[in-house]
Amino acid sequence: MIAAGRPGRTGASGPTPREDAVSRERKKGGRAPRSTLAAMARNPILSKLTPAEQESIASVLERLTIPAGTVVVREDEPGDFMDFILDGEARVRRSEIDLKSLTAGDHYGELAMVGVGRRRATAEAATVLTVGRLRRGRFEELARSDPALAFRFLQLLVNVMGDRMAAVTDSLADLLRYRSLPRRAVVEVRLDDRVLSVSTGTSLGDLLPGEVNGAPVMAGLVDGKPVGLHMPVVCDGAAAPLTLNTWEGQRIYCRTVGLMLLEVARSVAPGTVVKIGPNLGPSMVVSVAPEEAIDRTELARRLEEGMAALSSRAAPFREELWTTAEARAHFRDQGWHEASDLLRGSRSTLSVLLSCGQVLALSCGPILPHAGHVKGVRVVTHPSGLLVDLGDRVRRLLPVGPCIPEDHVAREVACPRFASEMSARHRAWLEAMKVDSIGSFNALCIDGQVADLIRVAEGFHEKELSQVADAIAKRRANVRVITIAGPSSSGKTTFIKRLTVQLAVEGIRPVNVSLDDYFVDREKTVRDERGEYDFEALHTIDQALLRRHLRALLDGETVRTARYDFRYGKSLPGGGQELRLEKNCVLVLEGIHGLNPALLGDSVARSQLYKIFLQPFTTLPLDRLESVCPSDLRLLRRIVRDRHARGYKAADSIGRWDSVRRGEIREIYPHKGGADAVFDTALAYEMAVLKVYAERYLLEVTDDHPAFPTAFRLRQLIDRFVAIYPDHVPPTSIIREFIGGSGFEY
């Protein structure tokens, strides 16, 4: 049963060359065309009329031919007619959900005949569509001239509507047999220091403010877990707003924007494979394929315009519950093999999908209720495809907002954070092994190929390491200092150990110095905007002492280096080891500021430096909307290492993560472009190994702790992977730095 809006293109509303066919033929023979009467005889309303009554109804119909693709009636818009389909096919949808297809003998728009002023659904011509249109004005004329026929028509119309309503009720009853209904009419919700009694089914968004201290609310936290604002409250619990100025809130915004982009891409570039890539905070990378066939500038423009259109009409988003078998079949039919492969190993018979328009994606968390919440999004070209700039509002509100420069888009395009020659080679060999998603990785594990994958992954690392050592060896006449930098938990310590071995093969002996030993006294440490010690700032390093020691070492002198007492926060300028650089030695400096030109100033000539940047780059996608974020991989590494080796709880590691990310965004990434070598420390299999340890550590975070939303999301993430026990992981692997069992001494 449908009643929907305004005609779309010319042909749906105005006369066409075929519109007078009925009247012309009637003048010749006095009867409606046989094709019209045949279609009317198949209609559930008109078939109940006598032939004479059908002729009378036909006399007030306008015969229209409507081009394929025309929106004939539109949801929520006024209407004063109903159409009987004489030939062709129409599609009916409501709130972007396809409801059914209609063919000859069907009808739509009947609510306009019983006084409902606005359409309840949208009807679009799937093919060239021929209809007999009954306008309300013509029907009223019929009612005056033949009231008995008009009454009979309305009676049949109401009967058909009643039958359809009964069918809907029966379907709903069948569904409810398999779903528990709420047991109470009223529930209690704790909000701040208040306890609210609300009707069961009240949407969470109705209980929460629209913003908190200027930050828009992205979702709610119900007993610590992120929940969409549109979701109903069905039991007692604690609720709180989740805002855009948190990482979890930002991810919800990104997920929403990504879903919008995929829906627009489906419409404006149907032959293009678009995948949402790494989340950079104020922006996100998007890959497009096939690259050679795409005008990316034009695609960016059309995507941006399409997303703005979705925002202006507040296009709704939905969370849908599908059977896993049905969802897997859908994704397979759509060519989303990443999602289909992932669901192959799902332990649940049901799957939650996110939807915008006709695009469906796996749910990895809540989304906003509609596209109207998304403002100021830009799309530009990027070396990896496209870049979606989330706008100044997002940039300012991020926990690391003060560290993000206003020209961050230009900087990212000039020097992409998650792109390098090595990462391109990394992805190429993964594709060669048919490991291009979490689902395909899981399938490989199930097929018993784990050991082979581990050997190839470690072999790839060793090959790339040897190439870095070869490059240094070729410059051995000049290179005296190697600086190594990367964000936290990138695997720098193990990388240095393995590079030392490769350099030794070349006859070069590295001498290691940690920049941490050149920290100034704790009370001299600068403070950040929150008044806390900023241990990530460049001025935390005693640069004058470091430069003096470096000059002496490069001049061949023996130097007693510095040492930092972390327990007491004291610098010991001469408390370290005694060093002297021999002819075949190079000095290795490791620390957060290793790539910053301001660290060494002019104490070391650029020709004497070899700079290395490292971090995990290459991660696997869940589907086209979601992939493992490299920062999540590093956080999991840190959680496992700190809990496994140092006794720190996961909640503490998560709590410090904001400070860590502020430091890397401000002090490390801006200098990546100056590196002589970029190393991707990611291992395709490591999430499956980290899962063995991280699952329990994350479960230790209680639901009343501020770290719980992140811990809960990370638990959901690792749950997607088949677990791999570390038996086959070699002792020299970078992952051993975090799970233990390394063959190196640290």
Residue pairs with C-beta under 8 A, 6 or more apart in sequence:
1 110
1 111
1 120
1 161
1 164
1 165
2 73
2 92
2 94
2 99
2 108
2 109
2 110
2 111
2 119
2 120
2 121
2 123
3 73
3 79
3 82
3 108
3 109
3 110
3 111
3 112
3 116
3 118
3 119
3 120
3 121
4 72
4 73
4 74
4 75
4 77
4 79
4 92
4 108
4 109
4 119
4 120
4 121
4 122
4 123
5 71
5 73
5 74
5 75
5 76
5 77
5 78
5 79
5 118
5 119
5 122
6 13
6 71
6 73
6 74
6 77
6 78
6 79
7 13
7 70
7 71
7 72
7 73
8 70
8 71
8 72
8 74
8 124
9 67
9 69
9 70
9 71
11 64
11 65
11 66
11 67
11 70
12 64
12 66
12 70
12 71
12 72
12 125
16 64
16 65
18 63
18 64
18 65
18 130
19 62
19 63
19 64
19 65
21 33
21 63
22 32
22 33
22 36
22 58
22 61
22 62
22 63
25 31
25 32
25 33
26 32
26 59
31 37
31 55
32 54
32 55
32 58
32 59
35 86
35 87
36 58
36 61
36 63
36 86
36 132
37 51
37 54
37 55
37 58
39 84
39 85
39 86
39 87
39 104
39 105
39 132
40 46
40 47
40 54
40 57
40 58
40 84
40 132
41 47
41 54
41 105
42 104
42 105
43 84
43 105
43 106
43 107
44 160
44 163
45 107
45 153
45 156
45 157
45 160
46 54
46 57
46 84
46 156
48 156
49 57
49 149
49 152
49 153
49 156
53 149
53 152
56 142
56 146
56 149
57 134
57 142
57 149
57 153
58 132
60 134
60 138
60 139
60 141
60 142
61 84
61 132
61 133
61 134
61 138
62 132
62 133
62 135
62 138
63 86
63 130
63 131
63 132
63 133
64 83
64 130
64 131
64 132
64 133
65 128
65 129
65 130
66 72
66 88
66 125
66 128
66 129
66 130
66 131
67 125
67 128
68 125
68 126
68 127
68 128
68 129
69 124
69 125
70 124
70 125
70 129
71 122
71 123
71 124
72 83
72 90
72 108
72 123
72 124
72 125
72 129
72 131
73 79
73 108
73 109
73 119
73 121
73 122
73 123
74 119
74 122
75 93
75 94
75 95
75 119
75 120
75 121
75 122
76 118
76 119
77 118
77 119
78 117
78 118
78 119
79 109
79 112
79 117
79 118
79 119
80 112
80 135
80 136
80 137
81 109
81 112
81 133
81 134
81 135
81 136
82 107
82 108
82 109
82 110
82 112
82 113
82 133
82 134
83 107
83 108
83 109
83 123
83 131
83 132
83 133
83 134
84 106
84 107
84 131
84 132
84 133
84 134
85 102
85 103
85 104
85 105
85 106
85 107
85 108
85 129
85 130
85 131
86 104
86 130
86 131
86 132
87 104
87 128
87 129
87 130
88 103
88 104
88 125
88 126
88 127
88 128
88 129
88 130
89 101
89 102
89 103
89 125
89 126
89 127
89 129
90 101
90 102
90 103
90 106
90 108
90 123
90 124
90 125
90 126
90 129
91 98
91 100
91 101
91 102
91 123
91 124
91 126
92 98
92 99
92 100
92 101
92 102
92 108
92 121
92 122
92 123
93 99
93 121
93 122
93 124
94 120
94 121
94 122
95 316
95 318
96 315
96 316
96 318
96 355
96 356
96 357
96 358
97 318
97 355
98 358
99 121
101 126
102 108
102 123
108 121
108 123
109 119
109 123
110 157
110 160
110 161
111 119
111 120
112 119
112 136
113 134
113 136
113 139
113 154
113 157
114 154
114 157
114 158
114 161
139 150
139 153
142 149
142 150
143 150
143 151
182 200
182 201
182 234
182 235
184 200
184 235
185 199
185 200
186 197
186 198
186 199
186 200
187 197
187 198
187 200
187 233
187 234
187 235
187 236
187 237
188 195
188 196
188 197
188 198
188 236
189 195
189 196
189 198
189 207
189 233
189 236
189 237
189 238
189 239
190 196
190 237
190 238
190 239
191 207
191 208
191 238
191 239
191 240
192 240
196 207
198 207
198 233
200 232
200 233
200 234
201 232
201 233
201 234
202 232
202 233
203 229
203 230
203 231
203 232
203 233
204 220
204 222
204 227
204 228
204 229
204 230
204 231
204 232
204 233
204 239
205 217
205 220
205 229
205 230
205 369
207 220
207 233
207 239
208 217
208 220
208 229
208 239
208 240
208 241
209 217
209 241
210 216
210 217
211 217
211 243
212 241
212 243
213 243
214 397
215 243
215 244
215 245
215 249
215 397
216 243
216 244
216 373
217 229
217 241
217 242
217 243
217 244
217 249
218 229
218 242
218 243
218 244
218 249
218 250
218 252
218 253
218 366
218 368
219 226
219 227
219 228
219 229
219 242
219 249
219 252
219 366
219 368
220 226
220 227
220 228
220 229
220 231
220 239
220 240
220 241
220 242
221 227
221 238
221 239
221 240
221 241
221 242
221 709
222 233
222 237
222 238
222 239
223 237
223 238
223 703
224 238
224 703
224 704
224 705
224 708
224 709
224 712
225 703
225 708
225 709
225 712
226 242
226 248
226 252
226 365
226 366
226 709
226 712
226 713
227 366
228 319
228 366
228 367
228 368
228 369
229 366
229 368
229 369
230 319
230 369
231 319
231 366
233 239
242 248
242 249
242 252
242 709
243 249
243 397
244 250
244 253
244 393
244 394
244 397
245 397
245 398
245 399
245 401
246 399
246 709
247 398
247 399
247 657
247 658
247 710
248 709
248 710
248 713
250 279
250 281
250 394
250 398
251 279
251 365
251 713
252 365
252 366
252 367
252 368
253 368
253 374
253 390
253 394
254 279
254 284
254 390
255 354
255 364
255 365
255 366
255 367
255 625
255 626
256 317
256 367
256 368
256 371
256 373
256 374
257 284
257 307
257 374
257 377
257 388
257 390
258 276
258 284
258 388
258 625
258 626
259 317
259 354
259 355
259 356
259 359
259 361
259 367
259 625
260 307
260 310
260 311
260 315
260 356
260 371
260 374
261 274
261 276
261 286
261 303
261 307
261 379
261 388
262 274
262 276
262 356
262 359
262 361
262 624
262 625
263 310
263 315
263 356
263 357
263 358
263 359
264 302
264 303
264 306
264 307
264 310
265 272
265 274
265 303
266 357
266 358
266 359
267 306
267 357
268 299
268 302
268 303
268 306
269 288
269 294
269 299
269 302
269 303
271 293
272 288
272 289
272 290
272 294
272 299
273 288
273 289
273 290
273 335
273 624
274 286
274 287
274 288
274 624
275 286
275 287
275 288
275 621
275 624
275 627
276 284
276 286
276 624
276 625
276 626
276 627
277 284
277 285
277 286
277 287
277 384
277 385
277 418
277 627
278 284
278 285
278 417
278 418
278 619
278 627
278 629
278 630
279 629
279 631
280 412
280 417
280 418
281 395
281 398
281 400
281 404
281 665
282 389
282 390
282 394
282 395
282 398
282 404
282 408
283 387
283 388
283 389
283 390
283 408
283 409
283 412
284 387
284 388
284 390
285 382
285 384
285 385
285 386
285 387
285 388
285 416
285 418
286 379
286 382
286 385
286 386
286 387
286 388
287 384
287 385
287 386
288 294
288 296
288 299
288 385
288 386
291 385
296 381
296 385
296 386
297 381
299 386
300 379
300 380
300 381
300 386
301 379
303 379
303 386
304 377
304 378
304 379
307 371
307 374
307 377
307 379
308 377
310 356
310 371
310 374
311 371
311 372
311 374
311 375
311 377
312 372
313 371
313 372
314 370
314 371
314 372
315 356
315 357
315 370
315 371
316 369
316 370
316 371
317 354
317 355
317 356
317 367
317 368
317 369
317 370
317 371
318 354
318 355
318 356
319 352
319 353
319 354
319 355
319 363
319 366
319 367
320 352
320 353
320 354
320 355
320 360
321 350
321 351
321 352
321 353
322 330
322 350
322 351
322 352
322 353
323 349
323 350
323 351
324 343
324 346
324 348
324 349
324 350
324 351
325 349
327 339
327 343
327 351
327 353
327 360
328 339
328 340
328 343
328 344
329 340
330 360
331 337
331 339
331 340
331 343
331 360
331 623
332 340
334 360
336 623
336 624
337 437
337 439
337 440
338 436
338 437
338 438
338 439
338 440
338 621
338 622
338 623
338 624
339 361
339 362
339 439
339 622
339 623
339 624
340 439
341 437
341 438
341 439
341 440
341 442
341 443
342 362
342 437
342 438
342 439
342 442
342 622
342 623
342 720
343 351
343 362
343 439
344 439
344 442
344 443
345 439
345 442
345 443
345 446
345 722
351 362
351 363
352 362
352 363
353 360
353 361
353 362
353 363
354 360
354 361
354 362
354 363
354 367
354 625
355 361
356 371
361 623
361 624
361 625
361 626
362 622
362 623
362 625
362 626
364 622
364 625
364 626
364 713
364 716
364 717
365 713
365 716
368 374
375 391
375 393
376 390
376 391
376 392
376 393
377 388
377 389
377 390
377 391
378 388
378 389
378 391
378 409
379 386
379 387
379 388
379 389
380 386
380 387
380 389
380 409
380 413
381 387
381 413
382 412
382 413
382 416
383 413
383 416
383 419
384 416
384 418
384 419
387 409
387 412
387 413
389 409
392 406
395 401
395 404
395 406
395 408
398 404
399 658
399 661
399 662
400 658
400 661
400 662
400 665
400 666
402 529
402 662
403 662
403 665
403 666
404 665
405 411
411 670
414 673
415 672
415 673
417 669
417 672
418 617
418 630
419 617
420 617
420 678
420 680
421 678
422 464
422 617
422 678
422 679
422 680
423 617
423 618
423 678
423 680
425 460
425 464
426 460
426 617
426 618
426 680
426 682
427 618
429 456
429 460
430 436
430 618
430 684
433 444
433 453
433 456
434 440
434 444
435 441
435 444
435 453
435 620
435 684
436 620
436 621
437 620
437 621
437 622
437 623
438 620
438 621
438 622
438 628
438 720
438 721
439 622
441 453
441 620
441 684
441 685
441 688
441 721
441 722
442 720
442 721
442 722
444 450
444 453
445 453
445 688
445 722
445 724
446 722
450 685
450 724
450 728
451 728
453 684
453 685
454 685
454 728
454 729
454 730
455 728
457 683
457 684
457 685
458 683
458 730
458 732
458 733
461 498
461 681
461 683
461 733
461 734
462 498
464 679
464 680
465 495
465 498
465 499
465 502
465 679
466 502
466 505
468 499
468 502
468 612
468 677
468 679
469 499
469 502
469 503
469 505
469 506
469 508
470 506
471 610
471 676
471 677
472 479
472 482
472 503
472 506
472 508
472 586
472 610
473 503
473 506
473 507
473 508
475 610
476 506
476 508
476 586
478 607
478 608
479 586
479 608
479 609
479 610
480 554
480 581
480 586
480 587
480 604
480 608
480 609
481 550
481 554
481 586
481 587
481 588
481 589
481 600
481 604
481 608
481 609
481 610
482 510
482 586
482 587
482 588
482 589
482 609
482 610
482 611
482 612
483 588
483 589
483 590
483 594
483 595
483 599
483 600
483 609
483 610
483 611
483 612
484 492
484 495
484 496
484 588
484 589
484 590
484 594
484 611
484 612
484 614
485 492
485 590
485 591
485 592
485 593
485 594
485 595
485 596
485 611
485 612
485 613
485 614
485 668
485 671
486 492
486 613
486 614
486 615
486 668
486 681
487 615
487 634
487 660
487 661
487 664
487 668
487 669
488 634
488 638
488 660
488 664
489 634
489 635
489 637
489 638
489 641
489 738
490 614
490 615
490 616
490 634
490 681
491 614
491 616
491 637
491 681
491 734
491 735
491 737
491 738
492 590
492 614
493 590
493 737
493 744
493 746
494 732
494 733
494 734
494 736
494 737
494 742
494 744
495 614
495 679
495 681
495 734
496 510
496 512
496 588
496 590
497 732
497 744
498 732
499 510
499 588
500 510
500 512
500 588
503 509
503 510
503 586
507 584
508 584
508 585
508 586
509 582
509 584
509 585
509 586
510 585
510 586
510 587
510 588
511 579
511 581
511 585
511 586
511 587
511 588
512 588
512 590
513 561
513 579
513 587
513 588
513 589
513 590
514 589
514 590
514 591
515 541
515 546
515 589
515 590
515 591
515 592
515 593
515 594
515 599
516 564
516 591
517 561
517 562
517 563
517 564
517 576
518 541
518 542
518 543
518 545
518 546
518 562
518 564
518 571
519 525
519 535
519 540
519 541
519 542
519 564
519 571
520 539
520 540
520 541
520 542
520 571
521 569
521 570
521 571
522 533
522 569
522 570
523 569
525 533
525 534
525 535
525 537
525 540
526 533
526 534
526 537
526 539
526 540
527 533
527 534
528 534
528 537
528 662
532 659
534 540
534 663
535 663
536 592
536 659
536 660
536 662
536 663
536 664
536 666
536 667
537 663
537 667
538 593
538 596
538 598
538 599
538 667
541 591
541 593
541 599
542 562
542 571
542 573
543 598
543 599
543 601
545 562
545 573
546 562
546 599
546 600
547 600
547 601
547 603
549 559
549 561
549 562
550 587
550 600
550 603
550 604
551 603
552 559
553 559
553 579
553 580
553 581
553 587
554 581
554 587
554 604
554 608
556 580
556 581
557 580
558 578
558 579
558 580
559 578
559 579
559 580
560 574
560 575
560 576
560 577
560 578
560 579
561 576
561 577
561 578
561 579
562 571
562 572
562 573
562 574
562 575
562 576
563 572
563 575
563 576
564 570
564 571
564 572
565 571
565 572
565 575
581 587
586 610
592 663
592 664
592 667
592 668
593 599
593 667
594 611
594 612
595 611
595 613
595 668
595 671
595 672
595 674
595 675
596 667
596 671
597 671
597 674
600 609
609 676
610 676
610 677
611 674
611 675
611 676
611 677
612 675
612 676
612 677
612 678
612 679
613 668
613 671
613 672
613 675
613 677
613 678
613 679
614 678
614 679
614 680
614 681
615 630
615 634
615 680
615 681
616 630
616 633
616 634
616 680
616 681
616 682
617 630
617 680
617 682
618 680
618 682
618 684
619 627
619 628
619 629
619 630
619 633
619 682
620 627
620 628
620 684
620 687
621 627
621 628
622 628
622 720
628 687
628 717
630 682
631 661
632 714
632 717
633 682
633 686
633 687
635 653
635 654
635 657
635 710
635 714
636 687
636 690
636 694
636 714
636 718
637 686
637 690
637 735
637 738
638 653
638 657
638 660
638 738
639 650
639 653
639 654
639 694
639 697
639 698
639 714
640 690
640 693
640 694
640 697
640 738
640 739
641 737
641 738
641 739
642 648
642 652
642 653
643 649
643 650
643 653
643 693
643 697
644 693
644 697
644 738
644 739
644 740
645 740
649 697
649 700
649 701
650 694
650 697
650 698
650 700
650 701
650 707
650 711
651 700
651 701
651 702
651 705
651 707
651 708
651 711
654 701
654 707
654 710
654 711
655 706
655 707
657 710
672 678
681 734
683 733
683 734
683 735
685 724
686 735
687 717
687 718
687 721
688 721
688 722
688 723
688 724
689 724
689 725
689 726
689 729
689 735
689 739
690 718
690 735
690 738
690 739
691 718
691 719
691 721
691 723
691 724
692 723
692 724
692 725
692 726
692 739
693 739
694 714
694 718
695 715
695 718
698 711
698 712
698 714
698 715
698 718
699 715
701 707
701 708
701 711
702 708
705 711
726 735
726 739
726 741
729 735
729 736
729 739
729 741
730 736
730 743
731 741
731 742
731 743
731 744
732 742
732 743
732 744
733 742
736 742
736 743
736 744
737 746
